Amino acid sequence: MQPRNMSMSGVVDLAAVKAAQEAKAKAEQARAEAARQGGGAAGAGVSPASLVIDVDEAGFERDVLQRSTEVPVVIDFWAEWCEPCKQLSPLLERLTREYNGRFVLAKIDVDANQMLMQQFGVQGIPAVFAVVAGQALPLFQGAAPEAQIRGTLDQLIQVGEERFGLTGLTVDPNAADAADSGPAAETAAPAGPYDALLEAAVQALDAGDLAGAVQAYKNVLSDDPGNTEAKLGLSQAELLQRVQGLDPAAVRKDAAEKPGDVGAQIAAADLDLVGGHVEDAFGRLVETVRRTVGDDRDAARLRLLELFEVVGADDPRVAAARTALARVLF
């Protein structure tokens, strides 16, 4: 498979000015705190082993999203059965150690983390993405020559530094790995007011208890309507709840035979999104809005807005679909 999306030219479109300002402020605050500590614990370097981490759905926010405000995070989507992955993954790990803290490598096993695979719209593996200051962008898919990968990483590091002030992590060869540093390492950050409820929702999702996950997210939102993690989690859980028990073949046959049936098109769009076909889901509903009126149009439009929430406002596919929706509405 040939590599795709090696260019970093689209990263500016994914990075909101607000996110850039927040990331720069956090980076400057961290550097100032390290300077005040004068080489103490806060200014200590990380261990080389902590530059390559295995990430799952439960730890994604902490290990990828939060960490991306300090250093670019490169994501390697892989699986045990994937032969090209066996070539690419060791190369990425070697380059991670060589770049010595300029980025962090997060390895995600797609077989164990289907939701993350769907959220990123991964169509095949190996697939490599990056997250910078909370903004996701595709890097390339398939095994690629080392020279091309180095060029992409250099551009990623440059964007992280120039736009977000991310200068990387200090690596201390003598530092203990966080995983081996005992209970003290687990007390670094206090739990937030809704962490227990959010964790309960994630555990319910992992256990297949979609109704329990929906209720847990709603419990958070009842007290904190603006909680972004709960809003995203709720939209994802409700989507999975809607498609649970559907017969994909029957739904797609119904949608193909009844283009004017709004319910059929909405159900097919839900399945498209769960299957990772983001553009197909958006395009189907935009077209449904275009050719309907009244309550039918409102139903298709509202479901499209719900799917935007699942994917995330910063995704370029959402921006493109919003533009297409505006054209058919106005």
C-alpha positions in Angstrom: 0.0 0.0 0.0 1.4 3.4 -1.0 1.6 6.1 1.7 -1.0 8.9 1.5 -1.3 12.3 3.0 2.4 12.9 3.6 2.0 16.7 3.3 1.4 18.8 6.4 -0.1 21.6 4.4 -3.6 21.1 5.8 -2.6 21.4 9.5 -3.4 25.1 9.6 -7.0 24.5 8.7 -7.3 22.1 11.6 -5.8 24.3 14.3 -8.1 26.9 15.7 -6.5 30.2 16.9 -8.0 29.6 20.4 -6.4 26.2 20.7 -3.1 27.6 19.6 -3.2 30.4 22.2 -4.2 28.0 25.0 -1.5 25.5 24.0 1.2 28.2 23.9 0.1 29.5 27.3 0.2 26.1 28.8 3.7 25.5 27.4 5.0 28.8 28.6 3.5 28.1 32.1 5.1 24.7 32.2 8.5 26.2 31.3 8.2 28.9 33.8 7.2 26.5 36.6 10.2 24.3 35.7 12.5 27.3 35.9 11.0 28.3 39.3 11.7 24.8 40.6 15.3 25.2 39.6 15.8 21.6 38.5 13.5 20.0 41.1 10.8 17.4 40.4 8.7 19.6 38.2 11.7 20.3 35.9 12.9 16.7 35.8 13.1 15.0 32.5 11.0 12.1 31.4 12.4 8.6 30.9 13.1 7.4 27.3 10.7 4.5 27.9 7.8 6.9 28.4 8.2 8.3 24.8 6.5 5.2 23.3 3.2 4.3 25.0 0.3 1.9 24.4 -3.0 3.7 24.4 -6.6 2.5 24.8 -10.0 4.2 24.7 -10.1 4.7 28.5 -6.7 6.5 28.6 -7.0 8.4 25.3 -7.9 11.8 26.8 -5.1 11.7 29.3 -2.4 10.0 27.2 -3.1 11.7 23.9 -5.3 14.8 24.1 -3.9 16.2 27.3 -0.3 15.3 26.4 -0.7 17.0 23.0 -0.8 20.4 24.8 2.8 19.7 25.8 4.3 17.8 22.9 3.0 16.5 19.5 1.6 13.0 19.7 2.0 10.7 16.8 -0.5 7.9 16.7 0.3 4.5 15.1 -2.9 2.4 14.4 -1.8 -1.2 14.1 -2.8 -4.8 14.7 -1.0 -8.1 15.3 -2.1 -9.6 12.0 -1.0 -6.6 9.9 2.3 -7.5 8.1 3.1 -3.9 7.0 2.6 -2.8 10.6 5.5 -5.1 11.6 7.7 -3.1 9.3 6.4 0.4 10.2 6.0 0.2 14.0 9.6 -0.7 14.8 10.7 2.2 12.5 8.4 4.7 14.2 9.7 3.5 17.7 13.3 3.9 16.6 12.7 7.4 15.2 10.8 8.3 18.4 13.9 7.5 20.5 16.1 9.3 18.0 14.1 12.5 18.1 14.5 12.4 21.8 11.4 14.0 23.1 10.4 16.2 20.1 7.3 14.0 19.8 5.6 11.1 21.6 4.5 7.9 19.9 1.1 6.5 20.9 0.4 2.9 19.7 -3.3 1.9 19.3 -4.3 -1.7 18.6 -7.3 -1.3 16.3 -8.7 -4.8 17.3 -9.0 -3.7 20.9 -10.0 -0.1 20.3 -12.7 0.0 17.5 -14.2 3.3 18.7 -10.9 5.2 18.3 -10.4 3.7 14.9 -13.9 4.9 13.9 -13.4 8.3 15.4 -10.3 8.9 13.3 -11.9 7.5 10.2 -9.2 4.9 9.7 -9.9 2.9 6.5 -6.9 0.6 6.6 -3.7 -0.1 8.6 -1.1 0.8 9.3 -2.4 4.4 9.6 -0.5 7.2 11.2 -2.1 10.4 12.6 -0.9 13.2 14.9 -2.6 15.2 17.6 -1.2 18.7 18.2 -2.8 20.9 20.9 -5.9 18.7 20.8 -6.2 19.0 17.0 -6.1 15.8 15.0 -4.6 15.4 11.5 -3.8 12.5 9.2 -0.1 12.0 8.4 0.0 8.9 6.1 -1.4 5.4 5.6 0.7 2.3 4.7 4.4 1.6 5.1 6.5 4.5 3.8 10.2 5.1 3.1 12.1 6.3 6.2 13.2 9.5 4.4 9.5 10.5 3.8 8.6 9.7 7.3 11.4 11.8 8.6 10.3 14.7 6.4 6.7 14.5 7.8 7.9 14.3 11.4 10.1 17.4 10.8 7.1 19.3 9.5 5.0 18.2 12.4 7.6 19.3 14.9 7.9 22.7 13.1 4.2 23.2 13.2 4.0 22.3 16.8 6.7 24.7 17.8 5.8 27.7 15.5 2.0 27.6 15.9 1.6 26.2 19.4 4.9 26.8 21.2 5.5 23.0 21.8 9.2 22.6 22.1 9.1 19.0 23.2 10.0 17.1 26.3 13.3 16.9 28.2 14.5 13.3 28.3 16.5 12.1 31.2 18.2 8.7 30.5 18.4 8.1 34.3 14.7 8.9 34.9 12.5 6.1 36.1 9.7 4.9 33.9 6.4 6.3 35.2 4.9 2.8 35.1 7.6 1.6 37.5 7.7 4.6 39.8 5.2 3.2 42.4 2.1 4.8 44.0 3.6 8.2 44.3 3.4 8.7 40.5 -0.4 8.1 40.6 -1.0 11.2 42.9 0.3 13.7 40.4 -3.1 15.1 39.5 -6.2 15.4 41.6 -9.4 14.0 40.3 -11.8 16.4 38.8 -15.4 16.8 40.1 -16.9 14.6 37.3 -14.0 12.1 36.8 -15.8 9.3 38.6 -19.0 9.7 36.6 -17.0 9.9 33.3 -15.0 6.9 34.2 -18.2 5.0 35.0 -19.5 5.9 31.5 -16.4 4.6 29.9 -16.5 1.4 31.8 -20.2 1.0 30.8 -19.2 1.4 27.2 -16.4 -1.1 27.5 -18.9 -3.6 29.0 -21.4 -3.0 26.2 -23.9 -1.3 28.6 -24.9 1.5 26.3 -27.9 2.5 28.3 -25.7 2.8 31.4 -23.2 4.9 29.5 -25.9 7.2 28.2 -27.3 7.7 31.7 -23.8 8.4 33.2 -23.0 11.0 30.6 -26.5 12.6 31.1 -25.8 12.7 34.9 -22.7 14.8 34.2 -24.5 17.1 31.8 -27.3 17.7 34.2 -24.9 19.5 36.5 -22.4 20.7 33.9 -24.2 21.3 30.5 -21.0 22.6 28.9 -18.8 19.5 29.8 -17.3 18.8 26.4 -16.1 15.2 27.3 -19.6 14.3 28.4 -21.3 15.8 25.4 -18.9 13.9 23.0 -19.3 10.7 25.0 -23.1 11.0 25.0 -23.3 11.6 21.3 -21.1 8.5 20.7 -23.0 6.3 23.1 -26.4 7.3 21.6 -25.1 6.6 18.1 -24.0 3.1 19.1 -27.3 2.6 20.9 -29.2 3.5 17.8 -27.4 1.0 15.5 -27.4 -1.8 18.1 -29.5 -4.6 16.7 -29.9 -3.2 13.2 -29.4 -5.5 10.2 -26.9 -3.5 8.1 -27.8 -5.3 4.9 -31.5 -4.7 5.4 -30.9 -1.0 6.3 -28.8 -0.4 3.2 -31.2 -2.2 0.9 -34.0 -0.1 2.3 -32.1 3.1 1.9 -31.2 2.2 -1.7 -34.7 1.3 -2.7 -36.4 4.2 -0.9 -34.4 7.3 -1.5 -37.3 9.4 -0.3 -37.7 7.6 3.0 -36.0 9.9 5.6 -36.0 7.3 8.3 -34.2 4.8 6.0 -31.6 7.4 5.0 -31.0 8.4 8.7 -30.5 4.8 9.7 -28.1 4.2 6.9 -26.1 7.4 7.8 -25.8 6.1 11.3 -24.3 2.8 10.0 -22.0 4.7 7.7 -20.6 6.7 10.5 -20.1 3.7 12.8 -18.4 2.0 10.0 -15.9 4.9 9.5 -17.5 6.2 6.3 -17.8 9.7 7.5 -18.1 11.5 4.2 -20.7 9.0 3.0 -22.8 9.6 6.2 -22.6 13.4 5.9 -23.2 13.3 2.1 -26.3 11.1 2.5 -27.9 13.4 5.0 -27.0 16.6 3.1 -28.7 15.2 0.0 -31.7 14.1 2.1 -32.0 17.7 3.4 -31.8 19.0 -0.1 -34.7 17.0 -1.4 -37.1 17.2 1.5 -39.2 19.8 3.2 -41.0 20.4 6.5 -40.6 17.8 9.3 -38.6 15.4 7.1 -36.0 18.1 6.4 -35.8 19.0 10.1 -35.3 15.4 11.0 -32.5 14.9 8.5 -30.8 18.2 9.5 -30.9 17.5 13.2 -29.5 14.0 12.8 -26.7 15.5 10.7 -25.9 18.0 13.4 -25.8 15.1 15.9 -23.3 13.3 13.8 -21.2 16.4 13.6 -21.0 16.2 17.4 -19.8 12.6 17.2 -16.9 13.4 14.8 -16.0 16.7 16.4 -16.2 20.3 15.3 -12.5 20.6 14.4 -12.6 17.7 11.9 -12.2 19.1 8.3 -14.9 16.8 7.1 -17.4 18.5 9.5 -16.4 21.9 8.2 -16.9 20.7 4.6 -20.3 19.2 5.4 -21.4 22.3 7.2 -20.7 24.3 4.1 -22.6 21.8 1.9 -25.5 21.9 4.4 -25.6 25.7 4.2 -25.8 25.6 0.4 -28.8 23.4 0.4 -30.6 25.3 3.2 -30.0 28.8 1.9 
